């Protein structure tokens, strides 16, 4: 035990040990490209559209906001969830389609061009925590606190 204490004291006197080295750490700080602020509640999930034109953000205010990623201007606000929106994903095959997941246990599919709700997917018994589209856009995957995932 005394040997261990001596080793700890020696380590402390030599300064902290860095066990993990960040090999690809950026050396320069890039300037902020777009700052989309003004949310009344914390943002719980956000995503880029595959073409990079849009950014979607889900919030604790139960609203999904879609922005022009270059200008930072809000394109639309999508309302329909009854609890926090914690996940979002654009379709890779159609950047106008957006899936959102909420703690209201639903997944919603939106058309951001028409600003309309296309489908509400119910099947989880607890909070939805993540959503994703398949690479071809034909399926939506959702994961939940009910310890299941569903392919829609």
C-alpha positions in Angstrom: 0.0 0.0 0.0 2.9 2.4 0.8 4.4 1.6 -2.6 1.1 2.5 -4.3 0.9 5.8 -2.4 4.4 6.7 -3.4 3.6 6.0 -7.0 0.5 8.2 -6.8 2.4 11.1 -5.2 5.2 10.8 -7.8 2.6 10.9 -10.6 1.0 14.0 -9.1 4.3 15.8 -8.8 5.1 15.1 -12.5 1.8 16.8 -13.6 -1.3 15.2 -15.1 -1.0 12.3 -17.5 -2.7 12.5 -20.8 -4.0 9.1 -21.6 -5.8 10.0 -24.8 -4.2 12.1 -27.4 -6.5 14.0 -29.8 -4.6 13.3 -33.1 -6.8 15.3 -35.5 -7.5 18.2 -33.2 -8.0 21.4 -35.3 -5.2 23.9 -34.8 -7.1 26.9 -36.1 -10.5 28.0 -35.0 -12.8 28.6 -38.0 -15.2 31.5 -37.9 -18.8 30.9 -37.2 -20.6 30.5 -40.6 -24.2 30.9 -39.5 -25.6 31.5 -36.0 -29.3 30.5 -35.7 -30.3 31.7 -32.3 -33.5 32.9 -30.6 -35.0 29.6 -29.5 -37.1 29.9 -26.4 -36.2 26.4 -25.3 -33.1 24.2 -25.6 -32.5 22.4 -29.0 -32.7 18.7 -28.5 -31.7 17.5 -32.0 -30.7 18.9 -35.3 -29.6 17.7 -38.8 -28.5 18.8 -42.2 -30.4 17.9 -45.4 -28.3 15.7 -47.7 -27.9 18.5 -50.2 -26.8 20.9 -47.5 -29.5 23.4 -48.2 -31.5 23.0 -45.0 -30.9 22.6 -41.3 -33.7 21.2 -39.1 -33.8 21.6 -35.3 -36.2 20.0 -32.8 -36.7 21.7 -29.5 -38.2 21.4 -26.1 -40.9 23.8 -27.2 -42.3 20.9 -29.4 -41.6 22.7 -32.6 -39.4 21.7 -35.5 -37.8 24.7 -37.2 -36.3 24.4 -40.7 -33.6 27.0 -41.8 -31.8 27.9 -45.0 -28.4 26.7 -44.0 -26.6 29.4 -46.0 -28.6 32.5 -45.0 -29.7 31.3 -41.6 -33.3 32.4 -42.3 -36.2 30.3 -41.0 -38.1 28.6 -43.8 -40.8 27.1 -41.7 -42.0 26.0 -38.2 -43.6 22.6 -38.0 -46.0 22.0 -35.2 -47.7 18.8 -34.2 -45.7 17.0 -31.6 -47.1 17.2 -28.1 -43.8 16.7 -26.2 -40.1 17.5 -26.8 -38.8 16.9 -30.3 -35.5 15.1 -29.8 -34.6 13.7 -33.2 -34.8 14.6 -36.9 -33.5 13.2 -40.2 -33.9 14.2 -43.8 -34.4 11.6 -46.5 -31.3 11.1 -48.6 -33.5 10.5 -51.7 -35.7 13.6 -51.2 -34.5 16.5 -49.2 -38.1 17.8 -48.8 -39.0 14.9 -46.5 -38.1 15.2 -42.9 -38.7 12.6 -40.1 -38.9 13.8 -36.5 -39.1 11.8 -33.3 -40.5 13.0 -30.0 -41.0 12.1 -26.4 -44.7 11.9 -27.3 -43.8 8.4 -28.6 -44.5 9.3 -32.2 -42.5 9.7 -35.4 -43.8 12.3 -37.9 -43.0 12.6 -41.6 -43.1 16.2 -42.9 -43.0 17.7 -46.4 -41.0 20.9 -45.9 -41.9 22.3 -49.3 -45.6 22.3 -48.6 -45.0 22.7 -44.8 -47.4 19.9 -44.2 -47.5 16.8 -42.0 -47.7 13.7 -44.2 -47.8 10.9 -41.6 -47.9 10.3 -37.9 -46.3 6.9 -37.0 -47.5 5.4 -33.8 -46.2 2.1 -32.4 -43.7 2.9 -29.7 -45.0 2.7 -26.1 -42.4 5.1 -24.7 -40.3 8.1 -25.9 -38.8 8.1 -29.3 -35.1 8.9 -29.1 -33.8 8.6 -32.6 -34.9 8.5 -36.3 -33.2 7.8 -39.6 -34.1 7.2 -43.2 -32.8 4.3 -45.2 -30.3 5.2 -47.9 -32.9 4.9 -50.6 -35.5 6.9 -48.6 -38.1 4.0 -48.7 -37.9 3.3 -44.9 -37.8 5.2 -41.7 -36.1 3.7 -38.6 -37.0 4.8 -35.1 -35.6 3.9 -31.7 -37.3 4.3 -28.4 -37.1 4.1 -24.7 -39.4 1.1 -24.9 -36.2 -0.9 -25.9 -37.3 -1.4 -29.4 -36.7 -0.1 -32.9 -39.2 -0.1 -35.7 -38.7 0.0 -39.4 -41.6 1.8 -41.0 
